[in-house]
Every structure is written in structure tokens, then in C-alpha cells.
């Protein structure tokens, strides 16, 4: 039922067009990979990240396979599948830790957290990272010494590192702290458990970096490890928030009303301390603390870094909601369950109406019919405006199937003899040597004079 609610909230965003800042970039990178098959030589645009090393390549391979089997429209569905799988795994784990009622309520809390459900059906790396972090933690907590489960938990953490780097390796740490909080710390005294978990978790990224050094000349070590991960950790990159408390404030704020129920669960846990419910609450909060605390130590952060923390925080909020519903007596939980079921059914029934289109912003570049019909795929096209940024270039490249070249002034456009087509701000003066072909909203399509005369 909670999974149905999650489907009703996540899937609408896979049915509509939306422009996501990271998603447009990653889609173009995956498109190029699907076209040329160069697994370790990712690229974005000719003059923006021509050698894309911002993240490890593993999930770009998954996206490229999805594009080859279907189209770029499949990518939001890949993210949606990650989100729904995350909710399912979270509920399964919570049933063992908190009982079936609190697990259901925690699943509802996670599924209805806006910053979770709105950002799953997108071509972003946060949904697969959240899925793998959750799966690894769940496998390790539920392993109880079983070797296959420990090995699977370690492999899953290693795969997470290949998706979005070292933060995924926090999953075994979160699981270990959770076991201590649950009173099962003796499981951590077994060397076999550490070996089965740590070896595969570290071996997968180590093998990737070894191959990079031996076969690729260390391009990923330099481009990702040094210039992305370490630069972010040491504060050498200045995009994002540098306040070390930003992520904590952002996460609690984005939980909305669930933050109050999280507080209810915490208060009860502090009162009881050693009961199974209290221990489960502490375990979930330690899990979330590894995510939020780990990212907060870095020199910069974005709100979505904390997405893996929404899972344990949602499950802990479910414990708080169970407390509140108990105040209504025996009818409290059945009434809420009925409300959740009715809401889930309604959301699923209205999916064909694509109501999410009223919740997303229109494309900042419009529908772009002109370029997609007149310019051959792969053509370099200038994109010139005062506000041009990576996102606009990515949108143009994704929508029109071309290679966008960002420009800053009419003079710069006039000097680019290698370009024959451009989109420019309609307020600009058309530079010498260029002719106006059409207008679309705030944009003009230009061609070089000789190209314009040959255009049909």
C-alpha cells in the first residue's frame, strides 16, 4: 500500500517533460556514450566538459543501455524504478526493526516527502545512489552473520562508489553503527564479517582506478578523484553551500511535517532508551547521521546530497506517527491505512491525465521546433545570451540533438567562423554576417548570411 502511494507520487514525473539541471547534462553525456560506445571517455559538449569526469562512469553505462534499447525517454523511468525499489527495501528492513505497522507508516513518510518523490523520475545520480546505499545498509543489518548477505552488502556499497564515489562507502559504516545501537555489536567482532564486507566494497572502486591508471593514464584519478571529490572535500570548489550546518537545516526543513513526528519518535526513544523501539530509533538516526554528517564535513554541499538520509529519517518518522495514531485508540491506524489506500488508488487512477505537468516549470528555451527540424543532429550551434549557463546549453543540446556552444556577446558570435547556426537573445542586435531566420519566444534563430540564403 505504501509502495502504491510511492508509485502514485513518483511516476507522474516520468510522464511529463521537465528540465532538470543535472538531468540534462547527464542525458547528453549518456546519449554520446550510446552513440560512440566509448565507455571510459565520457563527454558533454565540445566546449563544456569535453572530457566529462565529474562522476564515475558506471551508471552512465546503464543509461546508455536504456537509450539503445529504447530512447532517452526511458531515463526517467530508470530513476523511478530506483525510487520505488528504495521504498520497497526500506519497508522490508523496517518490518524487521520496527514492526509491520511502523514499517508501513515509515514507508508512507518516505514516499510523501516531496524532496524524495519529486526527484526520483529524473536522469540524476541521486536515485541510484540512494537505492544502493539503502540496499547495502539493509543487507548488512539483516545479515546476522550470513556470508552471502555480507558479501552482497559489500558489493552493493562498491557499486554505489562506482555510481557517485566514496560517499556510498558510508553504508557499511551506517550499518555498523546501527548494529551497535540495536544491541548487536557482537556481530562486529567477527573478522569474517569485516572481510566479506570491506573487501568487495573497496575492491570495485580500486579495480576501476587501477584500470584507469594502467590503461587510461589516470584520467579519472585526476579528473574525478583530485579535481572533483578531493577539491569538494577540501573546499577548493565553491559551487554549493559552504556552511557546514546547511545540510542539516536543509534536510530537516525538507522533511516538512514529518520532522515533527521524527521529534516525537526521538523523545520517546530518549525516555525508554533500551526498548527495541528506542534502539531502532537510535539506529535509524545514526544511519542518517552518517549521510548528513559525512557530507557536512566537506567544503561544499547541495541539498540533494542528503537524499540517502531521507530513508532512515522517514522510517523513524513512521515510529513517531505510530505514537500519534495510538492516541486515537484502536481506530487510529486502520483509519490512516484506509486514507493512504484511497489516496494511492486515486493517484494511480489519475496517472493518464499527466497532472504533474502543472507542477513543473516550462522549458526556459521553449519548444525549440526550429533547430530540431532544420539543423542536422550533431551540428554545433551557438547559444548566445547574457544568462547562458551550463543548464541552458544542456537543454538545447538535449532537446534539439545538437552540440551547443555557449557564447557571451554578439561580438563573440560574429567571430565564430566555425558556426553557421545560433540561438540568441531576442534583445540582442544581430551581428554582422548573420541573418535572422525565425523567432521563438525570447530567442532568435540566426544563420550566417550565406547559410540563410541556402536554407529552404
N, C-alpha and C positions, 0 to 999 in steps of 0.2 A: 504493500500500500504506500509506504514511504517512497519506494522506488518509482511507483506510478506518479506520485506527486513530483518527484525529481524529473521524470520524463516530461511531464506536462509543463515544467518550467524551463528546462534546458532545450528541448527540441524546437520550440518556436524560433529560436535564434539561428537554427540551422536552415530554416525555411525562408529567411529574408536576407536581403543584401545589406551588409554593414561593412564599414571601413574601419578596420582595427589597426592601430599604429604599428604594432609588431606583426600582426597578421598579414598585412600587405607585403611587408618586406620578406617574411618567411615564405609566402606563397610564390613570389617571384624567384627566390632562391631555389625552392623546390621545383618550380617549372623548368628552370635552366638545368637542374640535375636530371629531371625526367627526359629532357631533350638530348643532353650530351653524355649522360651516364658517367660523369667524372666524379666518383664517389668521394674523393678527398680534396677536390679542388672546387669548392663551392664559390659562387659569385652572385652578386646582386645586380648592379648596374655598372656600365663602363667607367663612370666617374664617381660612383659611390660604392664603397666596398667591392671593388672589382675582384678582390680575394677575400671572401667572406669567412672570417674566423671568429665571429662573435660568440658562437656556441659550438659545442661538439656536433659532428655530422649525423649521429645515429638516427635521430627522429626525422631528419630531412630525407633520409633514405625511405622511411615509412611513408612520408608524404609523397615522395616521387613515385613510389609503387602505386599509391592510391590514384595519382594523376594518370599514370599509364593505364591502369585498369579501368578507370572511369574518367574523371576530369577534375579540374580544380574545385568544382562544386562538391567534391567528396571530402575536402579537407575539414569543413565544419562538422561533418558527421563523424570524422575520426575523433575530433575533440569531444563531441557529445558522447561518444562511446566511452571515452576515458572518464568523463564526468559521471556517467551512470555506473560504470564499474567501480569508481571510487566510493559512491554511496553504498553500493551493494556490499563491498568489502568492509566498509565502516560499520554497517549494521550487523554483519556476521561477527565481527570482532566484539562489538558492544554486547551482543547476546551472551557471550561468554563472560564479559567483565561486569556488566550492569544488569543483566536480565532482559527478557524479551520486551517488557513494557518500555523501560528506559531506552532500549536499543531502538525501538520504533520511534519514540519521541525524539531521540537524538538524530535519527535519520531525517525526520521532518525538519528539525532545526537546521541541519546542514543543507538540505535541499532548498529551503526557503531563504537562505542567506543570499541576498541579492548579489554581492560581490563574488559569490561562488557560481550561482546558476547562470548569471548573465555572461560569464566569461569562459564557459566550457566549450560551446559550439563555435570555436574560432581556431584559426591556424596559429595557435600560440603554443609555447613550450610549457606553460604553467599546468595545463590539464594533465599531460603525460607525467610530468614530474610529481604532481600531487598523487596521481594514481600509483606510481612506483614507490613513492615514499610511504604511502598508506599500506600498500601491499607488503612491502618489506617489513615494516613495523608489525603488522598483523601476523605475518608468518612467524616472526621471531618470538613474539609474545605467546602465540598459541603453540609453539613447537614442543615445549615441555620435554626437551632433550631428544626429540626425534630428529635424526640426522638429515633426512630428506627435507624436512621443513626448514631446518637451519641453513642447509645448502641453498634452498630456494630463496630464503630471505636474503642471503648474501649476494646471490646472483642478481636478484631484483634491485638491490641497492647499487650494485655495479652498473646495471643497465641505466639506472637513474643518473649515475655520474656521466654516462655517455650521452644522456639527453640534455642535462643542464649543469654538469660539472660537480665539483666536490660537495655542494650543499646536500646532494642526495645521500652522501655517506653519513649524514646525521641520523638516518633512520635506525641503524644498529645502536647508535648512542641513545636515541629516544626509547628504543625497546629495552635496553639495559636499565635505564632509569625507571621505566615503567615497571619492570620486574622487581626492582628494589622496593618501589612504592607499594606493589601488590603483596609484598612479603615473600617473594620467591627469589630472593637474592642468592640462595644457594645454587641456583642454576648457572650463575655466572662464575662459579668456582671451578667449573669443568673446562680444562684446556681444550677438549674436543669441540665444545660449543664455540669457543672463540676461533679456532682454526677453521671450522666449517663455515663460519660466517665471514670472518675477515679476509680469508684467502681469496674467495671469488669476488668479494666486493672490491678489493684492491687490485685483483689480477686483471679485471676487464679494462679499467682505465689505464693500468700500467702497460698492458699489451698494446693498446691503442697508441700510447705515447712512444713506446719502443718502436713500433712500426713507423710512426711519424718521424722519429729521429733517423732510423736506418734507411727508410725508403723515400721519405719526402723532404729530408733535410731540416726537420724540426719546424716546419711551417706552422703547425698547430701549437707547438710549445711556445713559440714566440707570439703568434697572433692571438691565441686564446689564453694560455696559462699566464704569460707575462703581461700582455697588453690589455687583457680583459679581466681575468679573475684576480690576479695579484694587484693590478692597478686599481680595481674597485675596492679590494680589501684594504689597501693601504691609503686610500683617499686620493689617489692620483688622477682619478676620473671625477668630474664634477657634475655630471648629469645625475638627477635624482636628489633625494633629501640627504643631507649630511648630519642632521640631528639624530643622535643615537636613540632617542626616545620616540622618534617619528613612527617607527613601525609598530610599536606597542600601542600608541594612541590611534593610529590608523586602523589596526586590527580590531580593537575594542569598539571603535566608532562604527566600523562597517558591519559588526555583528548586530547592530540595531537593538531591538528589544531583547534579543537572545543574550545580550551582555548582562541584563538584569537577572535573568534566570541562571546564568553562569554564576553570578554572585550568590544566588540562593543556594546552589549546589556547594559552593565553596564554604559558605557559612556553616552549613550542616556538617560538611566534612571536618571542619575545624573543631566542631563540637564533639563529634563521635570519634574521630582520629583513627581508630583501629578496626572499625567495622568494614566488611567487604565493600560497601558503597563508598565509604570515605576513602578507602585505599584506591578504588577505581577512579575517583575524582582526582586524587593527587597524581595518579599515573597519567591520566589524560592531560592534566595541566603541565606536568613535566615534559610530556611529548610536545605540546605546543610551545613550551619554553625553549626547547632545543631549536625549533624553527625560528621563532621570533628573536630569541637571544642571539643565535648564531649569526643571522643576517644583520642584527643591530650592531654587532661588533665591527662590521665592515665600515668603510669610509663613505658609503653611499647606499641608498636603498630606494626601491619603488614599492608601492603598496602591495602589488601582486606577488612580491617575493614571499609574503606570508601565507599564500593560499594553502600550502600543505597544513598550516596550523588551524585552518577552519574546520578540519575534520575532527581532531580531538576536542576543540572548543565547542563544536556543535553537539558532540556526544555528551560532553559534560553539561551543556545547557539542557539536554534531554533529561538528565537527572534532576535538575532544578525544576523543570516543568512537571515532572512526575510528583514532586513535592507539592507544587501549587495545586495540581489537579486533585491530589489526595484531600485537600481542604473541602472539596465539593462532595466528598463521600464516594460511595461505590459507583455513582453515575458519572463522575467526572471523566474518567478515562474513556469509557465507551462513547460518551458524547463527543469527546475530542476526536476519537478514532473515526466516528461517523462523519464528522465535519471534514476531516482530512480526506476520507474516501470520496465524499461528494465533490470536494474541490479537485481532487486528482482526476476523477471521471470527467468533470466539466472541462478541465484544461485539455485533456486528451481529445474530447469531442470537438473542441473549437480549433484544434491544430490546423485543419484545412483552410481556415479563414485567415491564417497568417497575421494574427493580431499584433505580433511583435514588430511589424513594420511601423506601428505608431510609437514605438519606444526607442527607435534608433534614429540617429541623425541622418539627414540626406547627404549624399556624396558631395564633398567640397569641390569637386571638379565637374559635377553634373553627370549626365549620362554618357557623354563622350561618343556620340554616334559618328561624328565626322572622321576622327582618326581611324576608328576601327573599320571603316568602310573604304577609306582612301589610301591608307598607308600600309604597305606590306608588313606582316609580322617580323619583328626583329629590327626594324628600321630605327635609327637614332633620331629622336625628336626632341627639340629644345623645349624646356618648360621654364618660362621666364616670368617672374613676379617678385615683388618685394618680400612676400611672405613664403616663398618657396622653401620647403624643407624636405627632409628625407621622406616624411609621410606622403606629401603631395606627389613626389617623384614615384614613390612606390604605388600609389593609387593609379597614376597614369600608366605606369608600366604594367600593372596587373590588369586593369580594365581593358586597355587597348592592345595589349600584347606586344608593346614596343619597348625600346631601350630609352628611357627618359634621361635627358641631360639637363641638370638644373643650371639656370643662368640667373644673373642678378640685375642686369640692366639692358636697355636697348642697345647700348654700345657693344656690350659683350656679345649679344646675339648677332649684331652686324658683322662682328669679326670672326664668326664661326663659319668659315667656308665649307666645312665638312657636313653642315646640316642643311637640309632642304625643306624641312617642315618644323613648325613650332606652335606651341600654345603660349600665348602671352596675356598678361593682364589687360583687360579692355581699356583701362585708363591710360595705358602707355601710348606713346607716339610710335607708329610703325616705323622701324628703322630703314634706312636706305638699303635698297637691294631686295626688300621683301614686299610682298603684296598680300592684302587681306583676302582670304577665301571665304570665311564664314564666321559667324558669331554664335556663341552658346553661353548664355548667362553672363558671367563676369569674365569670360575668356574669348579671345580671338584666335582663330586658326590662321596661321600665316604660311605662305610658301615663298620660296625665293622666286623672283620675277620670272625667270626662265622656266622654273618648275610649275609656277602658277599658270603660265600660258599653255603648258602641255597637259595640265590637269583636265579631265573630262568635265 
